[in-house]
Amino acid sequence: MFDNICKFIAETFSTDLATWLLGTPVELTELSPKELSLEPIRADALILLQSDEVVLHLEFQTQPDASIPFRMADYRLRVYRRFPQKRMRQVVIYLTETKSEEVYKNTFNIDGLHHEFTVIRLWEQPTEVFLRTAGLLPFAVLSNTNNQTNTLQAVADEINNISDRRMQSNLAASTAVLAGLVLKQEVIQRLLRKDMMRESVIYQLIKTEGLEEGRQEGKQEGKQEGIQEKAEQIAFNLLAEGMTIAAIARITGLSEEVVQQLQQQQGDS
């Protein structure tokens, strides 16, 4: 679930993330791993965004992962093979505090090869950075704060001041999910309006987790009735929110071809 939420934030608020990580509000679009010729490594953790001049490679992690340095080096070479003229910024963002040494490793070394990438441990980052920009608000409660409940209240206040209802609801739901890493649900529900979150794309993502559980149960029981219809309805809703076909296929389990057909149906209606 956290992978899906972080991917949604990165794709929806890519300019805000570019301002934070690249230092400039450049517009970024999704780069499919398929464009890099080879099959992706752990595609569930991979976010690739690009502009005409730069590729931004993001990986959000809730747990230490010893394979990260190799993945960073591997994707740097893949991107260079496909886009030798583009700069590349690679950032691993750890969401939850840990004492593991793995979260401090930012190089990959073998004989004759040295590769460096950026590591951000959110619990060390100043909270003010995330309160200044709408697309970063969901990460504020995971930052270096002395009082996570007060920080969540500050985030809720900022969200309530946003005039765009869709953005407001998506940020509230994203914040609720990520805040669940460090706060109890009763605190989150008290500070974030549930009615607002129900209007969001993220709410559909949460429902999809229940859909996947039902899909697995259906396989065990031999009952698949209605699962396809539910997946297609969720896909319709996500298309209406402007999410990419690749992301919708990843979330719902539908093929990209089916999602494209649904997009055409939506355009005809």
ZIJO-V388655 format. One line per field, one symbol per residue. ss: DSSP state (H for helix, E for strand, - for the rest). phi: phi as a letter, one per 20 degrees, with the letter a starting at -180 (. if undefined). burial: 1 if it has 9 or more other C-alpha atoms within 8 Angstrom, else 0. Layout:
ss=???
phi=???
burial=???
//
This chain:
ss=-HHHHHHHHHHH-HHHHHHHHH------EE--HHHH------HHH-EEEE---EEEEEEEE------HHHHHHHHHHHHHHH----EEEEEEEE------HHHH--EEEE--EEEE-EEEEHHH-EHHHHH--HHHHHHHHH-E---HHHHHHHHHHHHH----HHHHHHHHHHHHHHH-----HHHHHHH--HHHH---HHHHHHHHHHHHHHHHHHHHH-----HHHHHHHHHHHHHH----HHHHHHHH---HHHHHHHHHHHHH-
phi=.fgffffffffedfffffffednbfffccfdfgffemdffelffdecccbcfdbddddcececgbfeggffffffffffffecfeefcddcddeecfbeffffdecccccgncccdbecddgfdeffggeeecgfegfegfeefcebffffffffgffffefeffffgfffffffffffffccfffffffedffffffeeffffffffffffffffffffemddfnfffffffffgffffenfffffffffenffffffffffffffee
burial=00111110111011111110010010011100100100000000111111100111111110010000101110010111000001011111111100000010011100000000111111101110011011111111111110011011111101100100000111111111111101100011101110011111111111011010011011100001001001110111111000101001101101010011011000000
//
